[in-house]
């Protein structure tokens, strides 16, 4: 007989231990115990409890272990429980970290918008349960609000009623190549989804989280005469959204018209191609 792993025969090593672990017959019936152990180790890849079957007849190998002592049995059981509970514990830690990060961000945002002293006073007088529920919703609402792309709705309305908005071409100068609104386009270009790539998603996330800071800065610059921090921040946020939206609408319409007027040129004839190449 010969080993189907190392192809050695019983005459090569008479002291080797042999085993027939499956239903195979013929040349694949017998195998060295040591060779099969190494092969099983390769298949299990460190997981001693993984099942291994014969590659020819698919019969599962009967693998037994020596009996464990009480201490080793308890330790082995604890190790298995930890291995199974590890992913759930990691997920819980991740969710908890995100939650408390959102709570901290919400508290900082309240103090930034209302004012440091006023914000602390409001949170000290508020119900703790309300804070634990309300503060983490602040970043969530900011992200959801950032996902509302109101500029796209404005663009659709303008394109739909473009014939009535011819006056806008005189408001936006610099349209030498094509008019901004009101002129027919040769084709309707395809527009990508706002969340089609991870870059847009990260821009939405970062823009939403930094919005309270921007609103506070714009409010101090444009509405310094307003005494209330809350009112000044709200006015600053509205002004920033309006100004940024106007520029974004203008920019997207320019991209839209540029794509609509795109042309594909004819491929030059062979003589023209050769002449231009020789000239170069």
N, C-alpha and C positions, 0 to 999 in steps of 0.2 A: 504494500500500500504506500501511497505517496501523499504528502501534505499539499493541499491546493493553494496554500499561501506561499510557502518557500520552495515547493516542489521537491523537497528532500524525502527519501524513502526510509522505511524502518531499518534498513541495513546501514544507512549513513549514521544514525544515532540510535542505538538500541536502548539507551536509558531515557529517551524522551517520552513524555506522557502524551497519549493519543486520545482523541474524543471524536465521536460522530454526533454532532449537535442538531442535525435536521433530517429531513426525509430523503436527502440526495443519495444517489447510488453511483457506483463506478468510481471514477477518479476524484470526484468531489465529495465522497462519503466521509473520508477521514481527514483530520487536520490536527496539527500539534496544538496542545493546550496553550503553550506559550505564544505561538503564532496567532491563534484565535484571540487570545487576551489582548495582544497589541492591536489587532484589527478592530476589536470591540472598542478599545480606548479611542481609536481614531474616529469611529462613528459616534461615540457618545460625546466627545469633545468636552470632557470635564464634568458632564452631567451623569453621575453614576446611576441615576434612576431611569435614564432614557432607555426605551426598548430598542432592541437590535434584532433584525431578522436576516435570514440567509439571503444572499443576493441572487441565488439560483431558484430555490423553491419557495422563498418568502416565508418559510417557517420561522416563528419567533424563537429565539434562543432562550433556554431556561437558565437564568442566571441566579445563583443563590449566594448569600453572604453568610459568614459566621455569625452566630448569635451575639448580640450586643449586651454589655453589662447595663445595669440600671442607670448609672451616671451617663454613659455614652448614649444610651437610648434617649434620655431626657435632652441631652445636648443636641442630638441629631434631630429630635422633634422640634426643638426650639429653632434650630437653624432652618428647617423647612418652613415653619410658620413665618419667620422673619423674611425669608425669600418670597413667600406668597404675599405678605402684607407690605413689602417694600414699595412696589409701584403705587399702591393706594395711599401709603403714607407720603410718598413724594408728591403725588397729586394734591393731597390735602395741604401740604406745606406750600405748594405753589399757589393754590387758590387763596390760602390765608395770607400769603405775602402780597398777592395782588389786591386783596381786599383792604388790608391795612395801609398799603400804599395809596389806594384810592381814598381812604379815610383821611390820611395825612394831607393829600393833595386838596381834598375838599376843604379841610380846615384852613390851609394856607390861602386858598382862593377866597374864602369868606373874609379873612383878615385883610387880604389885598384889595378886595372890592369895597368892603364897608369901611375899612380902616382898622389899624392894628388894635387899638384899645376898644373901639366899638365892636369889632369882631369877637374879641375875647369875652367881652361883656355879654354879647348875644349867645355865645356858646355856653357860657357858665350858667345862664338862666334857662337854657333850653333843656328839655327832657333828654337824658342820656340815650334812651332807646331811639328817640327821634334823630339824634346825632349819628348813632351807629347805622341808621337806615338812610338818613338824608345826605350825609356827607359823601359817602361813596357814589351816590347817584349824580353828583355834580360832574365828575369827569365823563360819566356815561352819557349824560344829557349833552355835554359839549361835543362829544364825538358824534352822537346822533344828529345834532344840529349842524355839524360840519358836513355831514353826508347829504344834507338837503341842498341840492345844487340848483338854487333858485335862478342863477344866471342862465342855465339851460332853458328854463321856462320863459324867461324874458326873450331870449334869442328866438325861440319858436314863435312867440307872439309877434315879434318884429318881422320875422320872415313871412309869417302868414299874412300880416297886414302891411306888407312892404309898400304897396301902391299908395297907401294913405300916409306914409312916413317919408316922403321924398325930401322933406325939409331937413331930415337928419344928415343928408349928404353935405349940406352947407355947414352943419355944426362940426363935422369931423373932417378937417382939411387933410390934404396930402394924398388924395386918392387919384394918382396919375394913371395907374395901371387899370383899375376897375373901380366902379362906384361901390360905396359901402352897403347901402340898402336901397331897394327899389328897382335894381336892374336885374333882368333875367340872367340866370346862370345856365351854362350849357349842360350841366349834369349835376346830380345830387351826390356829393361825395359821402363815402362811408365814414362814420365816426366811431372811434373806439370807445369801449365801455370805460367809465371812470375808475372801476376797480379791476380792470383787466390785468394789471400787473402789480407787483408788490411795491413798486415805487410810489404809485398813487395812493395805496393804502397807508404807507408810512407818512406820506405828506398830509393826509387827512388826520392821522393820529397826532402828529407833531403840531399841525396847525390848530387843532382843537385844544390841545393842552396848553399851548402858549397864548391862546386868544385872550384870557383874562389879563395877562401882563400887558399885551399890546393895547387892549382897551383902556387900561389904567394910564398908560403912557400917552396915548392919543387924547384921552380926556384931560390930562393935566396940560397938554400943549394947546389944545383948541378951546377948552372950556374952563380955563383957570378962574374965571369969575364966579363959577358955581361953587358954593360952599360945601354942599353935601358930597361926600366921597362916593356914595352909591349913585347919585344922580350923575355926577361927573363921569364915572366909569361907564354907566349905561349910555350916556350921550357919546362918549368916546368909542364905545363898541359899535353903536349904530353908524357913526360917521366912518369908522374904519371899514365896516362891512359894505357900506354904500360906495365909498371911493374905490375900494378893491374890486367890488363887483362890477363897477362901470368900466374899469380898465380891463377886467377879465372878459367882459362881454365884447368890448372892442377888439381885444386880441384874438379871441376865439372866432369872431366873425371874419377877421382878416385871414386867419388860417383856413376857415371854411371856403372863402372866396378864392384863396390861392389854390386850394385843392380842386375847386370846381372848374377853374380855368386852366388846369394842368393839361398839357398836350404831349403826345408821343410823336416824335419826328420820324419821317421815313428814313429807312436805312439807305445810305448813299450807294449809288451804282458803283460797279467795280472800277470803271475808268476814273470816276470822280474820286473814289477812295484811293486809287493808286497815285493820281495826280496830287492829291492833298498830302499823301505820305511822302512823295518825292520832294514836294515843296518844303515840307518840314525838315 
